[in-house]
Amino acid sequence: MKRVEGKVAAVTRGFHGIGAAAVTRLAEEGASVAILDCLDKEGEALARKLVARGYTAH
């Protein structure tokens, strides 16, 4: 549906559970997502996975 297409979303605790699900869903809906988490390496890994799928994530 692309409900948030063209928007930017910042998700805190974006690597864990519900945060990761929210990040993924927002990306699927067209948002550029910023994953904010104290676990840098894990957050970066999720961002790389989303970018590989064609989404915009940092």
N, C-alpha and C positions, 0 to 999 in steps of 0.2 A: 504494500500500500504506500510505502514511502512517506509516512506521516511526518517525519522529521527531516526530510531531505533538505540539504543546504544549511542545516543547523549544526552547532557545535555543542557537544555534551561532555562535561567533565564528571567522571564517576569516581568517588572516593571508595577506597577498599575495592578497587575495580578488578583485582585478580581473584578474589575469593568468592565462592558460592554465588549468592544472589548478585553481587557486584559484577562478577564475570558474565552472568546471564544477562544482566542489564546492558553491559557494554556490547555484548554480541548482538542482542536484539536491536539496540539503537543503531549499530552499524548496519545491520540488515535492513533497517527502515530508512537508511540514507544519511544518517548523521555522521559527522566526523567526530571521533571519540578520543578523549584524553583519559588514559588509565592512570589514576592516582593511587598509589599503594606504597607502603614502606618496603615491600619486597620488590626492589627494582628489577632484578633479573627475571622473576616470574611475570611481572607486568609487561616487561619488554618482550618476553616470549609470546605472551598472548597477543600483543600488538603485532608482532611479526606474523603470527598465524592469521590474524585478520587481514593484514595487508596482502598476504599470499592469496587470500580468497577474493581480493579486489576491493577491499574496504579501506577507508582512511582511518588510521589509528596511530596514536603516539603514546 
